[in-house]
């Protein structure tokens, strides 16, 4: 029999590792339970079993699993590495031996930004096998990267567990209408809500942003048509069906039948590259997307506004100093990179 408890029966399981790591990363046992589709009590029982197998407490018993013990903080660092390694190993079945660089992104970036970038990479950096995967749901893009099924993700990504991330620009989101209606709007939300709105995608982050901006103005958006993606929404606008919120990048090379409605407060968001590891493929992609001449051309074409922050990477997971009992985020010991 093995001397290592992990390899014996009825002890620690990889699922227990995953439950514990996600509870810490999400800052809430309930949030982690929802991610796995189980009840909080079932997850709590699994973490109890993990603590029993370890012979130590991971959470302060007085904190209702909202604060790690000193041992719990150290164990989280090691457990995170184990979970990451397992995800990468499971993803090998999709990528091993193919020599394919898999890029996940939004439909708009896949159509407007990646084609010239991939052309440059094939021409100058000898990358001959590239797969582009498109996601209308940013949350799905995040999770697919976390699972190791992508080499990198490009888009308006915010929080992730990626070890390599780089902000390469900023995009503006604009309201568009048919050109014959451009004089009908003054840009105020109280006026815009009277127009028929086109929703982009069932789970698109554009819908969340639109609802947020309308809420700030004290109004509520009602959708008349639901489109599967931005390009379909633009086609509907071209035919005078209604108005839509879209990335300005999507208008590059579009029909002159579409006009922008100027908002009193522009909506902007960062565009970033996230990767789980700095592989040769990732390094070549970052070299291309930070190329001064290419970035200048992208900016001149109106694809995005240029940003020049430092390339950042995190080699170890951030361990929270305290997990808020009511908050789904946590407070790290040091400022997040």
C-alpha positions as CSV (number, residue, x, y, z in Angstrom):
1,X,0.0,0.0,0.0
2,X,1.2,3.5,-0.8
3,X,2.6,5.7,2.0
4,X,0.8,8.7,0.5
5,X,-2.8,9.1,1.7
6,X,-3.9,10.7,-1.6
7,X,-3.4,7.4,-3.4
8,X,-5.4,5.3,-0.9
9,X,-9.1,4.6,-1.0
10,X,-11.7,6.6,1.0
11,X,-9.5,9.6,1.5
12,X,-8.8,12.8,-0.4
13,X,-10.3,13.2,-3.9
14,X,-9.6,15.7,-6.6
15,X,-13.2,16.8,-6.5
16,X,-12.6,17.9,-2.8
17,X,-9.6,19.9,-4.0
18,X,-11.7,21.5,-6.7
19,X,-14.5,22.4,-4.2
20,X,-12.0,23.9,-1.7
21,X,-10.1,25.9,-4.4
22,X,-13.3,27.3,-6.0
23,X,-14.7,28.2,-2.6
24,X,-11.6,30.3,-1.8
25,X,-11.4,31.8,-5.3
26,X,-15.1,32.8,-5.5
27,X,-15.1,34.0,-1.9
28,X,-18.2,32.1,-1.0
29,X,-19.2,28.5,-0.4
30,X,-22.6,29.2,-1.8
31,X,-21.2,30.7,-5.1
32,X,-18.9,27.7,-5.5
33,X,-21.8,25.3,-4.9
34,X,-23.8,27.0,-7.6
35,X,-20.9,26.7,-10.0
36,X,-20.8,22.9,-9.5
37,X,-24.6,22.5,-9.4
38,X,-24.8,21.1,-5.8
39,X,-26.2,22.3,-2.6
40,X,-24.0,24.3,-0.1
41,X,-24.6,21.6,2.5
42,X,-23.2,18.9,0.2
43,X,-20.2,21.0,-0.6
44,X,-19.7,21.7,3.1
45,X,-19.7,18.0,3.8
46,X,-17.0,17.4,1.2
47,X,-14.8,20.1,2.7
48,X,-15.4,18.6,6.2
49,X,-14.2,15.3,4.8
50,X,-11.1,17.0,3.3
51,X,-10.3,18.6,6.6
52,X,-10.8,15.2,8.3
53,X,-8.4,13.5,5.9
54,X,-5.8,16.3,6.4
55,X,-6.2,16.2,10.1
56,X,-6.3,20.1,10.1
57,X,-8.8,22.8,9.8
58,X,-8.7,24.8,6.5
59,X,-11.2,27.4,7.7
60,X,-11.5,29.2,11.0
61,X,-14.4,27.3,12.7
62,X,-15.7,30.6,14.1
63,X,-15.9,32.3,10.6
64,X,-18.6,30.1,8.9
65,X,-16.0,29.2,6.2
66,X,-15.3,32.9,5.5
67,X,-11.7,33.0,6.8
68,X,-8.8,30.6,6.2
69,X,-6.5,29.3,8.9
70,X,-2.8,29.7,8.5
71,X,-2.6,26.1,7.3
72,X,-5.6,26.7,5.0
73,X,-3.7,29.6,3.3
74,X,-0.7,27.4,2.7
75,X,-2.8,24.5,1.5
76,X,-4.7,26.7,-0.9
77,X,-1.5,27.5,-2.8
78,X,-0.6,23.9,-3.2
79,X,-4.2,22.8,-4.0
80,X,-4.5,25.5,-6.7
81,X,-1.4,24.0,-8.4
82,X,-2.9,20.5,-8.3
83,X,-6.3,21.7,-9.8
84,X,-4.5,23.6,-12.5
85,X,-2.3,20.6,-13.4
86,X,-5.3,18.3,-13.6
87,X,-7.2,20.8,-15.9
88,X,-4.2,21.0,-18.2
89,X,-3.8,17.3,-18.3
90,X,-7.5,16.8,-19.1
91,X,-7.2,19.3,-21.9
92,X,-4.4,17.5,-23.5
93,X,-6.8,15.2,-25.3
94,X,-8.0,18.2,-27.4
95,X,-4.7,19.7,-28.1
96,X,-1.9,17.1,-27.8
97,X,0.1,16.5,-31.0
98,X,-1.9,18.8,-33.2
99,X,0.5,21.8,-33.0
100,X,-2.6,24.1,-33.0
101,X,-2.7,27.5,-31.4
102,X,-6.3,27.9,-30.2
103,X,-7.6,31.4,-29.7
104,X,-10.9,32.2,-28.0
105,X,-12.6,35.5,-28.5
106,X,-15.8,37.4,-29.3
107,X,-17.5,37.2,-32.7
108,X,-16.6,40.9,-33.4
109,X,-12.9,40.5,-32.6
110,X,-12.9,37.2,-34.6
111,X,-14.2,39.0,-37.7
112,X,-12.5,42.4,-37.4
113,X,-9.3,42.2,-35.4
114,X,-7.9,38.7,-35.7
115,X,-7.8,38.3,-39.5
116,X,-5.0,40.9,-40.1
117,X,-3.3,39.8,-36.9
118,X,-3.3,36.1,-38.0
119,X,-2.0,37.1,-41.4
120,X,0.9,38.9,-39.8
121,X,1.6,35.9,-37.5
122,X,1.6,33.4,-40.4
123,X,3.8,35.7,-42.5
124,X,6.4,36.8,-39.9
125,X,6.2,34.3,-37.0
126,X,5.8,30.9,-38.7
127,X,2.6,29.9,-37.1
128,X,0.7,27.8,-39.6
129,X,-2.0,26.1,-37.6
130,X,-4.4,28.4,-35.8
131,X,-7.9,27.7,-34.6
132,X,-10.3,30.6,-33.7
133,X,-13.2,29.9,-31.5
134,X,-16.0,32.4,-31.1
135,X,-18.0,33.0,-27.9
136,X,-21.0,35.3,-27.6
137,X,-21.0,34.7,-23.8
138,X,-17.9,36.2,-22.1
139,X,-18.5,33.9,-19.1
140,X,-18.2,30.8,-21.3
141,X,-15.0,32.2,-22.8
142,X,-13.6,32.7,-19.3
143,X,-14.5,29.1,-18.2
144,X,-13.2,27.5,-21.4
145,X,-9.8,29.3,-20.8
146,X,-9.8,28.2,-17.2
147,X,-10.5,24.6,-18.3
148,X,-7.3,24.6,-20.5
149,X,-9.2,24.2,-23.8
150,X,-7.7,27.5,-25.1
151,X,-4.1,28.6,-25.5
152,X,-5.3,32.2,-25.0
153,X,-8.4,34.4,-24.8
154,X,-8.8,37.9,-26.4
155,X,-11.5,40.3,-25.6
156,X,-13.1,42.5,-22.9
157,X,-12.1,40.1,-20.2
158,X,-11.8,41.2,-16.6
159,X,-11.2,38.8,-13.8
160,X,-9.7,35.4,-14.6
161,X,-7.3,32.8,-13.2
162,X,-4.9,33.4,-16.1
163,X,-1.2,33.7,-15.2
164,X,-0.4,35.9,-18.2
165,X,-2.5,38.9,-19.1
166,X,-2.0,42.0,-21.2
167,X,-4.1,45.1,-21.9
168,X,-3.5,46.1,-25.5
169,X,-6.3,48.7,-26.0
170,X,-9.6,50.1,-25.2
171,X,-12.8,49.9,-27.2
172,X,-15.9,52.1,-27.3
173,X,-19.4,50.7,-27.3
174,X,-21.8,52.8,-29.4
175,X,-25.5,53.0,-30.1
176,X,-26.3,52.6,-33.8
177,X,-29.4,53.4,-35.8
178,X,-30.5,53.4,-39.5
179,X,-29.0,56.5,-41.2
180,X,-32.4,57.9,-42.0
181,X,-33.2,58.0,-38.3
182,X,-30.0,59.7,-37.2
183,X,-31.7,63.1,-36.7
184,X,-34.4,61.5,-34.5
185,X,-32.2,61.0,-31.5
186,X,-30.4,63.5,-29.3
187,X,-28.4,60.8,-27.5
188,X,-30.5,61.0,-24.3
189,X,-31.6,57.7,-22.7
190,X,-35.1,58.9,-22.1
191,X,-35.4,59.4,-25.8
192,X,-33.6,56.2,-26.8
193,X,-35.9,53.9,-24.8
194,X,-38.8,54.9,-27.1
195,X,-37.0,53.2,-30.0
196,X,-37.3,49.4,-30.7
197,X,-34.1,47.8,-29.3
198,X,-32.2,44.8,-30.7
199,X,-30.6,42.5,-28.2
200,X,-27.2,41.0,-29.2
201,X,-27.0,37.3,-28.1
202,X,-28.9,35.4,-25.4
203,X,-26.1,35.8,-22.8
204,X,-24.1,38.7,-24.2
205,X,-22.3,41.0,-21.9
206,X,-23.5,43.9,-24.1
207,X,-27.0,43.3,-22.7
208,X,-25.7,43.6,-19.1
209,X,-23.8,46.8,-20.0
210,X,-26.9,48.3,-21.8
211,X,-29.1,47.6,-18.8
212,X,-26.5,49.1,-16.4
213,X,-26.2,52.3,-18.4
214,X,-30.0,52.7,-18.8
215,X,-30.4,52.0,-15.1
216,X,-28.0,54.9,-14.3
217,X,-30.3,57.1,-16.3
218,X,-33.3,55.8,-14.5
219,X,-34.9,54.1,-17.5
220,X,-35.5,50.5,-18.6
221,X,-34.7,49.0,-22.0
222,X,-37.3,46.8,-23.7
223,X,-36.1,44.6,-26.5
224,X,-38.2,44.2,-29.6
225,X,-35.9,41.7,-31.4
226,X,-33.3,39.2,-30.2
227,X,-30.3,38.7,-32.5
228,X,-27.8,35.8,-32.1
229,X,-24.8,38.1,-32.5
230,X,-23.5,41.6,-33.3
231,X,-23.3,41.1,-37.0
232,X,-27.0,40.0,-37.2
233,X,-27.9,43.0,-35.0
234,X,-26.2,45.4,-37.4
235,X,-27.9,43.8,-40.4
236,X,-31.3,44.4,-38.6
237,X,-30.3,48.1,-37.9
238,X,-29.4,48.4,-41.6
239,X,-32.9,47.4,-42.5
240,X,-34.4,50.0,-40.1
241,X,-35.7,47.4,-37.6
242,X,-34.3,49.3,-34.5
243,X,-31.3,50.4,-32.6
244,X,-28.5,48.4,-30.9
245,X,-25.5,48.7,-28.7
246,X,-22.4,47.3,-30.4
247,X,-18.6,47.6,-30.3
248,X,-17.4,50.4,-32.5
249,X,-15.0,47.9,-34.0
250,X,-17.9,46.1,-35.5
251,X,-18.6,49.1,-37.7
252,X,-15.2,48.8,-39.5
253,X,-16.1,48.2,-43.2
254,X,-19.8,48.2,-42.5
255,X,-22.6,49.7,-44.6
256,X,-23.1,53.4,-44.7
257,X,-26.8,52.7,-43.8
258,X,-25.7,52.7,-40.2
259,X,-25.2,55.8,-38.1
260,X,-23.9,56.4,-34.5
261,X,-26.0,58.0,-31.9
262,X,-23.7,60.1,-29.7
263,X,-24.2,59.4,-26.0
264,X,-23.7,62.0,-23.3
265,X,-21.4,59.6,-21.5
266,X,-19.2,57.3,-23.8
267,X,-19.1,53.7,-22.9
268,X,-15.5,52.2,-22.9
269,X,-13.9,49.0,-21.8
270,X,-10.4,47.4,-21.9
271,X,-9.4,44.8,-24.4
272,X,-7.0,42.2,-23.0
273,X,-5.2,39.0,-23.7
274,X,-5.3,36.2,-21.1
275,X,-3.3,33.0,-21.2
276,X,-2.8,30.2,-18.6
277,X,0.9,29.9,-19.3
278,X,3.5,31.8,-21.4
279,X,4.0,29.1,-24.0
280,X,5.9,29.8,-27.3
281,X,2.6,30.3,-29.1
282,X,1.5,32.8,-26.5
283,X,4.8,34.7,-26.7
284,X,4.5,34.9,-30.5
285,X,0.9,36.2,-30.2
286,X,1.9,38.8,-27.6
287,X,4.8,39.9,-29.9
288,X,2.4,40.4,-32.7
289,X,-0.3,42.2,-30.8
290,X,2.2,44.6,-29.2
291,X,4.0,45.3,-32.5
292,X,4.2,49.1,-32.7
293,X,3.5,49.3,-36.5
294,X,0.6,46.9,-36.4
295,X,-1.0,48.5,-33.3
296,X,-0.7,51.9,-34.9
297,X,-2.6,50.6,-38.0
298,X,-5.3,49.1,-35.8
299,X,-5.7,52.4,-34.0
300,X,-5.8,54.4,-37.3
301,X,-8.4,52.0,-38.7
302,X,-10.6,52.7,-35.6
303,X,-10.5,49.2,-34.4
304,X,-9.6,50.3,-30.8
305,X,-7.9,53.0,-28.9
306,X,-4.3,52.3,-28.1
307,X,-3.2,51.6,-24.6
308,X,0.4,50.8,-23.5
309,X,0.4,49.2,-20.1
310,X,3.1,46.8,-19.0
311,X,2.9,43.1,-19.8
312,X,2.0,41.3,-16.5
313,X,2.1,37.8,-15.3
314,X,1.4,36.1,-12.0
315,X,3.3,32.9,-11.3
316,X,1.4,32.0,-8.1
317,X,-2.3,32.2,-7.2
318,X,-3.3,35.1,-4.9
319,X,-4.4,33.9,-1.5
320,X,-7.1,35.9,0.3
321,X,-6.4,37.4,3.7
322,X,-10.1,37.3,4.4
323,X,-13.1,36.1,2.5
324,X,-16.2,38.3,3.0
325,X,-19.1,36.3,4.3
326,X,-21.5,38.3,2.1
327,X,-19.2,39.3,-0.7
328,X,-18.2,37.1,-3.6
329,X,-14.8,38.7,-3.8
330,X,-11.9,38.5,-1.4
331,X,-9.2,40.7,-0.1
332,X,-5.6,39.6,-1.0
333,X,-2.6,40.2,1.1
334,X,-0.9,42.3,-1.6
335,X,-2.4,44.5,-4.3
336,X,-3.5,42.3,-7.2
337,X,-1.4,42.6,-10.3
